[in-house]
C-alpha cells in the first residue's frame, strides 16, 4: 500500500526537477524596462538581453553586423511595410542599419545589440538585460509611461533622458565590452 502512494510522488518529482532547472531567474545585475502606450523616441545602446515589443506605427532601426550582406530578412521583426539596409562608417569600421517602417510591427530581439531605435506611436515594449537607454516622449499631452528597473510607472520624459538598464556596475561592464 505505501508503494502505491510513493510512486505518484516520485513520478511528480521526476518531472518537476527538470522544469525547475529550466526556469532560471534573470542574471545578476539585469534590469528591466517596460514602456506602455508610448509615443516618442526610445534608444537602446550596448544592450545585452532580450527585447520584445510592438509598434503601432513608426520606425524601428536595428544595428546589425555589416557582414550580413544586403538583407534584413533574418531579423525577428514582423509586420513592416518597408525595409531598408543602410551602411555607414563608424570609429570601429562599417556598420549596417536595418530600418523597418510600418504599422503593427512586432519584434523580438535577443542577445547583444549595439543599437536599437524605436520611434513612433503606440509603443509597447519590455526589455530585460543591461545597457544604456534613452527615452523621450512627445512632450505635448499624454505620451505613455515607463518603468525602469522595477520602479513605479511614470510619464515618458518631455526632454531626452539617458538612463542605465540594470545595476550601474553591470551596465558599465556591458558598455566596456
Secondary structure, 3 states (H helix, E strand, C coil): CHHHHHHHHHHHHHHHHHHHHHCCCCCCCCEEEEEEEEEEEEEEEEEEEEEEEEEEEEEEEEEECHHHCCCCCCCCEEEEEEEEEEEEEECCEEEEEEEEEEEEEEEEEEEEEEEEEEEEEEEEEEEEEEEEEEEEECCCCCCCEEEECCCCCEECCCCCEEEEECCHHHHHHHHHC
